[in-house]
Amino acid sequence: MELKSALLVMTALLCWPGTAAPLADRADALVGRLPDMMTDAHVPGLSLVVISAGDMVFEKAFGIRNLTSNDALRLEDVFEAASNGKVIAAYQAFRLVEQGKLRLDDPVSDRRLTSKCGPLSLIELLTHTGGLGNDIGADSFTVDCSLRGEFSYAGQGYVLLDALIHSATGEPASDSIKKDIFGPLAMHHTTFDVSEFEIVSGHPDMVFGTQTSGSG
């Protein structure tokens, strides 16, 4: 938590309008403490980027990318975003709702899903209120009716959402999101498709992979 708090403070200072020092210079001065903070917080590696008015004014990689080899982290290394991907999947779902390809009250039909309290709706998947669990590797998903209508974090709902997006677009959700969101935003180093990356061994939770195709 100390490292997260420090990074938030650094961000605030970098964005503070009352100082005349160039933004890049302020970033350089502030990141001097990062290595010690990373050691204290047991963070093997991180990348820091400062963007001002759409321009990248500072970028630097700290620490290592692999606990086995101790290779230094590189700016081109790609971190796993984990559940941040749910926000992007939800955004794609709402885009499809706007296009009339999905409805928020649509009942969810999936062979993996079992419910004794009626069909789930798309909005319940999106808002984690369908009584599902978080074991995304399970072969079947059973609704806990006692949790229906209450917030209970449910990764299983987003597994089902992936299938709904596929059905609505006629292509895998990863492909439609890349085409409709990542492509237009020039997010060429962002993907849901693990096959685009060389998986880094030794610390899969730290660095997810290194891009092996494309240069944008």
C-alpha positions as MATLAB code, in Angstrom:
seq = 'MELKSALLVMTALLCWPGTAAPLADRADALVGRLPDMMTDAHVPGLSLVVISAGDMVFEKAFGIRNLTSNDALRLEDVFEAASNGKVIAAYQAFRLVEQGKLRLDDPVSDRRLTSKCGPLSLIELLTHTGGLGNDIGADSFTVDCSLRGEFSYAGQGYVLLDALIHSATGEPASDSIKKDIFGPLAMHHTTFDVSEFEIVSGHPDMVFGTQTSGSG';
ca = [
       0.000    0.000    0.000;
       2.920    2.342    0.711;
       4.143    2.021   -2.880;
       0.642    2.654   -4.282;
       0.210    5.697   -2.042;
       3.596    7.052   -3.037;
       2.805    6.644   -6.732;
      -0.475    8.520   -6.246;
       1.357   11.339   -4.474;
       3.947   11.429   -7.251;
       1.197   11.621   -9.856;
      -0.416   14.532   -8.019;
       2.893   16.379   -7.762;
       3.706   15.782  -11.409;
       0.340   17.230  -12.403;
       0.371   20.138   -9.930;
       0.143   23.377  -11.947;
       1.841   25.637   -9.423;
       5.433   24.609  -10.131;
       7.514   25.922  -12.996;
       9.833   22.924  -13.302;
       9.396   20.964  -16.531;
       7.270   17.901  -16.061;
      10.011   15.495  -17.155;
      12.453   17.044  -14.678;
       9.935   16.643  -11.856;
       9.422   13.013  -12.816;
      13.182   12.389  -12.843;
      13.553   13.863   -9.380;
      10.643   11.945   -7.885;
      11.459    8.492   -9.238;
      14.764    8.460   -7.391;
      12.943    6.922   -4.437;
      11.230    4.191   -6.425;
      13.880    1.428   -6.191;
      13.932    1.568   -2.383;
      10.145    1.696   -2.244;
       9.907   -1.318   -4.557;
      12.256   -3.270   -2.319;
      10.223   -2.423    0.782;
       6.964   -3.409   -0.974;
       8.439   -6.591   -2.559;
       7.638   -5.354   -6.072;
      10.134   -6.933   -8.533;
       9.455   -4.589  -11.450;
       7.298   -1.796  -12.740;
       7.103    0.641  -15.634;
       6.295    4.321  -15.185;
       5.012    6.569  -17.950;
       4.080   10.248  -17.647;
       1.816   11.718  -20.334;
       1.065   15.421  -20.618;
      -1.409   16.877  -23.126;
      -1.276   13.653  -25.107;
       2.523   13.575  -25.294;
       4.735   11.089  -23.471;
       7.235   13.170  -21.523;
       8.768   10.478  -19.336;
       9.111    6.693  -19.440;
      11.311    4.328  -17.495;
      11.354    0.665  -16.478;
      12.461   -0.331  -12.981;
      13.557   -3.663  -11.530;
      13.517   -7.076  -13.158;
      11.190   -8.901  -15.521;
      12.019  -12.445  -14.493;
      12.775  -13.740  -10.990;
      14.623  -16.761  -12.353;
      17.060  -15.009  -14.684;
      16.999  -11.561  -13.027;
      16.789   -9.985  -16.473;
      16.138   -6.253  -16.292;
      12.627   -5.072  -17.038;
      12.351   -3.408  -20.441;
       9.962   -0.760  -21.650;
       8.619   -3.137  -24.289;
       7.651   -5.744  -21.685;
       3.896   -6.076  -21.315;
       2.197   -6.397  -17.938;
      -0.878   -8.490  -17.272;
      -3.831   -6.178  -16.669;
      -5.876   -8.959  -15.039;
      -9.412   -7.861  -14.121;
      -8.966   -4.438  -15.691;
     -10.016   -6.341  -18.799;
     -13.521   -6.596  -17.370;
     -13.957   -2.841  -17.805;
     -13.060   -3.150  -21.476;
     -15.368   -6.139  -21.974;
     -18.197   -4.226  -20.303;
     -17.548   -1.229  -22.562;
     -17.781   -3.488  -25.601;
     -21.055   -4.923  -24.286;
     -22.549   -1.436  -23.917;
     -21.400   -0.556  -27.434;
     -23.316   -3.592  -28.691;
     -26.359   -2.510  -26.667;
     -26.209    0.896  -28.375;
     -26.043   -0.878  -31.748;
     -29.089   -3.002  -30.886;
     -27.119   -6.250  -30.984;
     -27.596   -6.901  -27.264;
     -30.166   -5.848  -24.661;
     -29.434   -5.310  -20.984;
     -32.467   -7.376  -20.018;
     -31.681  -10.205  -22.423;
     -31.849  -13.604  -20.679;
     -28.529  -15.415  -20.676;
     -28.628  -18.879  -22.225;
     -25.472  -20.964  -21.864;
     -25.063  -24.717  -21.459;
     -22.605  -24.117  -18.598;
     -25.139  -22.130  -16.568;
     -27.593  -23.586  -14.037;
     -30.129  -21.443  -12.170;
     -33.056  -22.458   -9.945;
     -34.266  -18.857   -9.631;
     -34.870  -17.865  -13.217;
     -32.585  -16.847  -16.067;
     -29.858  -14.279  -15.538;
     -29.788  -11.059  -17.542;
     -26.902   -9.284  -19.223;
     -27.035   -6.445  -16.695;
     -26.609   -8.968  -13.864;
     -23.448  -10.290  -15.493;
     -22.086   -6.774  -15.926;
     -22.839   -5.677  -12.361;
     -21.834   -8.862  -10.499;
     -25.349   -9.246   -9.097;
     -26.347  -12.592  -10.613;
     -25.201  -14.817   -7.753;
     -22.367  -16.384   -9.732;
     -18.932  -17.321   -8.388;
     -15.386  -16.363   -9.271;
     -13.989  -19.735  -10.349;
     -13.582  -18.957  -14.029;
     -12.011  -22.338  -14.749;
     -15.050  -24.322  -13.646;
     -16.827  -26.527  -16.188;
     -20.248  -25.333  -14.993;
     -21.599  -22.245  -13.248;
     -24.386  -22.479  -10.665;
     -26.336  -19.444   -9.493;
     -26.440  -18.960   -5.721;
     -30.005  -17.692   -5.484;
     -29.396  -16.272   -2.008;
     -26.936  -13.805   -3.561;
     -29.130  -12.870   -6.515;
     -29.542   -9.101   -6.690;
     -26.614   -8.403   -4.369;
     -23.095   -7.455   -5.377;
     -20.802  -10.469   -5.235;
     -17.673  -10.346   -7.366;
     -18.164  -12.901  -10.123;
     -15.583  -13.586  -12.783;
     -17.864  -16.307  -14.113;
     -20.268  -13.632  -15.307;
     -17.581  -12.244  -17.582;
     -16.806  -15.691  -18.970;
     -20.466  -15.820  -20.002;
     -20.233  -12.230  -21.288;
     -17.369  -13.302  -23.545;
     -19.701  -15.856  -25.140;
     -22.489  -13.280  -25.511;
     -20.158  -10.852  -27.295;
     -19.044  -13.675  -29.581;
     -22.655  -14.524  -30.399;
     -23.603  -10.877  -31.030;
     -20.637  -10.072  -33.286;
     -19.995  -13.412  -34.957;
     -16.355  -13.362  -33.900;
     -14.433  -14.082  -30.684;
     -14.713  -11.295  -28.135;
     -10.946  -10.785  -28.212;
     -11.089  -10.139  -31.967;
     -14.058   -7.772  -31.854;
     -12.547   -5.788  -28.973;
      -9.245   -5.513  -30.822;
     -11.021   -4.294  -33.957;
     -13.534   -1.953  -32.297;
     -11.549   -0.579  -29.343;
      -7.822   -1.301  -29.326;
      -7.360   -0.644  -33.049;
      -9.039    2.772  -33.232;
      -7.195    3.871  -30.073;
      -3.843    2.675  -31.504;
      -3.402    0.366  -28.487;
      -1.156   -1.973  -30.423;
       0.494   -3.450  -27.351;
      -2.815   -4.405  -25.714;
      -4.657   -7.646  -26.331;
      -6.844  -10.365  -24.851;
      -5.130  -12.945  -27.068;
      -2.281  -14.608  -25.153;
      -0.933  -16.127  -28.374;
       0.396  -12.706  -29.391;
       2.878  -12.794  -26.521;
       5.918  -14.754  -25.455;
       5.060  -15.760  -21.908;
       7.750  -14.698  -19.451;
       8.771  -17.484  -17.077;
       9.629  -17.183  -13.414;
       7.075  -14.576  -12.361;
       3.875  -14.797  -14.440;
       2.008  -12.466  -12.079;
       4.528   -9.663  -12.643;
       5.068   -9.547  -16.378;
       2.635  -11.337  -18.660;
       4.680  -11.362  -21.837;
       6.700   -9.601  -24.458;
       5.207   -8.584  -27.757;
       6.407  -10.783  -30.596;
       4.464   -9.285  -33.504;
       3.951   -5.756  -34.735;
       5.783   -2.626  -33.710;
       3.056   -0.024  -33.238;
];
